[in-house]
């Protein structure tokens, strides 16, 4: 009798080991899936911002974790959009977006929408400490009316000059080039 109970207990314990091991993520896809489940990612939501500005929070997971992400691969990116005072739709740029996160670099897609035309532009690979155009990633300067708000320099942030006909479609953290 004792041997039978001990055998059943040993079988139960040994049977549980493969179940436990099989629930640990092994592949990059499994790590990302576990991270996304833990953080309800991917996420994109508006967050409170100062009057006249817009702020959106993006979050997702990567495996292996990219520089700036948490140990489980989770990262968050805050994007604050500032309208350029006096800009009109015919101007090249109508707003400035400031990207803040622990990420060192980003892959950024913009979506164009205007008068029934819609498309997603080719992704840009950008790094912090840059001030660039959303059209092609070329260097730009912050427009004078926003230098008090945004500053003259990027100061560890990514600053992108944009147009209201474009919106961030997707943004992810990536390893710097």
C-alpha positions in Angstrom: 0.0 0.0 0.0 2.7 2.5 1.0 4.7 1.7 -2.2 1.6 2.4 -4.3 0.9 5.8 -2.6 4.6 6.7 -3.0 4.5 5.7 -6.6 1.4 7.8 -7.3 3.0 10.8 -5.5 6.2 10.4 -7.5 4.2 10.0 -10.8 2.2 13.1 -9.9 5.4 15.2 -9.2 7.3 13.9 -12.3 4.2 14.4 -14.4 4.0 18.1 -13.2 7.6 18.9 -14.1 7.1 18.7 -17.9 3.9 20.8 -17.5 5.8 23.4 -15.5 8.7 23.5 -18.0 6.4 23.7 -21.0 4.7 26.9 -19.6 8.0 28.8 -19.6 8.6 30.8 -22.7 11.4 29.4 -24.9 11.1 31.0 -28.3 11.2 34.8 -29.0 7.5 34.5 -30.0 6.6 32.9 -26.7 8.5 35.6 -24.7 6.7 38.3 -26.6 3.3 36.6 -26.1 3.9 36.3 -22.3 5.1 39.9 -22.0 2.1 41.1 -24.0 -0.3 39.2 -21.8 1.4 40.5 -18.6 1.2 44.2 -19.8 -2.0 44.0 -21.9 0.1 45.0 -24.9 0.3 46.2 -27.6 -1.3 49.4 -26.3 -2.1 52.8 -27.7 -4.0 55.3 -25.7 -4.4 59.0 -25.2 -3.1 60.3 -21.9 -3.6 63.8 -20.2 -1.6 66.6 -21.7 -1.2 70.3 -21.3 -3.8 72.5 -23.0 -3.2 72.7 -26.8 -1.1 69.6 -27.0 -1.8 65.9 -27.5 -0.1 63.0 -25.8 -0.4 59.4 -26.7 1.2 56.4 -25.0 2.4 53.4 -27.0 3.6 50.1 -25.3 4.7 46.7 -26.6 7.2 44.0 -26.1 10.3 42.7 -27.8 12.5 39.7 -27.4 15.3 39.8 -26.7 14.7 43.1 -24.9 16.0 46.1 -26.8 18.1 48.7 -25.0 15.8 50.7 -22.8 13.1 47.9 -22.4 12.3 46.1 -19.1 13.9 42.7 -18.5 10.7 41.0 -19.8 11.0 43.0 -23.0 8.2 45.6 -22.3 8.7 49.2 -23.4 6.6 52.4 -23.4 6.9 55.4 -25.6 5.2 58.7 -24.9 4.6 61.0 -27.9 3.6 64.6 -27.2 2.4 66.6 -30.2 2.7 70.4 -30.2 1.0 72.4 -32.9 3.3 75.0 -34.6 1.7 78.4 -33.9 0.6 80.1 -37.2 1.1 77.0 -39.3 -1.4 76.3 -42.1 -2.2 73.2 -44.0 -0.1 74.4 -47.0 3.0 74.5 -44.8 5.5 71.7 -44.9 5.1 71.1 -41.2 2.2 71.9 -38.9 3.3 70.2 -35.6 6.3 68.9 -33.7 6.2 65.5 -31.9 8.5 64.7 -29.0 9.2 61.0 -28.3 10.2 60.1 -24.7 11.1 56.6 -23.5 14.0 54.5 -22.3 14.5 53.4 -25.9 17.7 54.4 -27.7 16.2 54.0 -31.2 12.8 53.7 -32.9 11.1 52.2 -35.9 8.4 54.7 -36.8 5.5 54.4 -39.3 3.3 57.4 -40.3 -0.1 57.0 -41.8 -1.3 59.6 -44.3 -5.0 60.5 -44.4 -6.6 63.2 -46.5 -9.8 63.5 -48.6 -10.3 59.7 -48.9 -6.6 58.9 -49.6 -4.9 56.8 -47.0 -1.6 54.9 -46.9 1.2 53.9 -44.5 4.6 55.4 -45.3 7.8 53.4 -45.3 9.2 53.1 -41.7 11.8 55.5 -40.5 14.7 54.2 -38.3 15.5 57.1 -35.9 17.5 57.5 -32.7 17.2 59.8 -29.7 19.1 63.1 -29.9 17.8 63.8 -33.3 15.5 66.5 -34.7 14.2 65.3 -38.0 11.5 65.5 -40.7 8.8 62.8 -40.7 9.0 62.7 -44.5 12.4 61.2 -44.8 14.3 61.4 -41.5 16.4 64.3 -42.7 17.8 66.8 -40.1 15.5 69.8 -39.2 15.3 72.6 -36.7 12.6 73.2 -34.2 10.5 76.2 -35.5 11.1 79.4 -33.6 7.6 79.7 -32.0 8.1 76.3 -30.2 11.7 76.7 -29.0 10.5 77.8 -25.5 8.3 74.7 -25.3 10.3 72.1 -27.0 13.8 73.6 -26.8 16.5 74.1 -29.4 18.0 70.7 -28.9 16.7 67.1 -28.6 18.2 66.6 -25.1 18.0 62.8 -25.2 14.7 62.8 -27.0 13.6 62.2 -30.5 11.9 65.3 -32.0 10.1 64.9 -35.3 8.5 67.7 -37.4 5.2 66.4 -38.8 2.1 67.5 -40.7 -1.5 67.1 -39.5 -2.3 65.0 -42.5 0.0 62.3 -41.0 -0.4 60.4 -37.7 1.8 57.9 -35.9 0.6 54.5 -37.2 3.0 52.4 -35.2 6.2 53.0 -33.2 8.5 50.4 -31.7 11.8 50.4 -29.8 14.7 48.9 -31.8 18.4 48.3 -31.2 20.4 51.3 -32.4 22.1 50.9 -35.8 
